[in-house]
Amino acid sequence: MVLLSSVQPGTSGVITALATDDPAMINRLLALGISPGNRIYLEQRFPAYIIRMGQSRASLDQAIANTIYIQPS
């Protein structure tokens, strides 16, 4: 289990945990479809983290990327 912010572009994995107690952050992540059990793929890290989940893409900042733990596969 590693932080999304610590992996290189091209890495895919399953979200294992969200490391935040902030209700607003949790709601934003869930609205984007980011929740434990979902598979994601990191496309780029700079200037923003771009992730793909199925056919959807989302842009994340560093603070949000630091709250997402994945199990690379």
C-alpha positions in Angstrom: 0.0 0.0 0.0 1.5 3.3 -1.1 0.4 6.9 -1.5 -0.8 7.9 -4.9 1.6 10.9 -4.8 4.6 8.5 -4.5 4.1 6.4 -7.6 5.2 7.2 -11.2 2.9 7.9 -14.1 1.7 4.7 -15.8 1.0 3.0 -12.5 -2.4 1.4 -11.9 -3.8 0.0 -8.8 -6.8 -0.4 -6.5 -7.6 2.3 -4.0 -7.2 0.8 -0.5 -7.8 3.8 1.8 -8.5 7.5 2.1 -6.3 9.1 4.7 -8.4 12.0 5.8 -11.0 12.8 8.4 -12.1 16.0 6.7 -15.8 15.5 5.7 -15.5 18.0 2.8 -12.5 16.2 1.4 -14.2 12.8 1.7 -17.3 14.2 -0.1 -15.2 15.6 -2.9 -13.3 12.4 -3.4 -16.6 10.3 -3.4 -18.1 12.8 -5.9 -15.2 12.1 -8.2 -15.7 8.4 -7.8 -12.6 7.9 -5.7 -13.4 5.4 -3.1 -11.7 2.2 -1.7 -12.1 -0.8 -4.0 -12.0 1.3 -7.2 -9.2 0.8 -9.8 -7.3 3.9 -10.9 -4.5 4.7 -13.3 -2.1 7.6 -12.8 -1.5 9.4 -16.2 0.6 12.3 -15.0 2.0 14.0 -11.9 2.8 17.6 -13.0 1.5 20.2 -13.0 -1.5 18.3 -11.6 -2.1 14.6 -10.9 -4.3 13.2 -13.6 -6.0 9.9 -12.9 -8.2 7.7 -15.0 -11.0 5.5 -13.6 -12.6 3.6 -16.4 -13.5 6.2 -19.0 -13.5 9.1 -16.6 -10.5 11.4 -15.8 -10.0 13.6 -12.8 -7.4 16.3 -11.9 -6.1 16.3 -8.3 -3.8 18.6 -6.4 -0.9 17.4 -4.2 -2.9 17.6 -1.0 -5.6 15.2 -2.4 -3.0 12.9 -3.9 -1.4 12.6 -0.4 -4.7 11.2 1.0 -5.1 8.3 -1.5 -3.5 5.0 -0.8 -3.4 2.4 -3.5 -2.2 -1.2 -4.0 -0.3 -1.1 -7.2 -0.9 -4.0 -9.6 
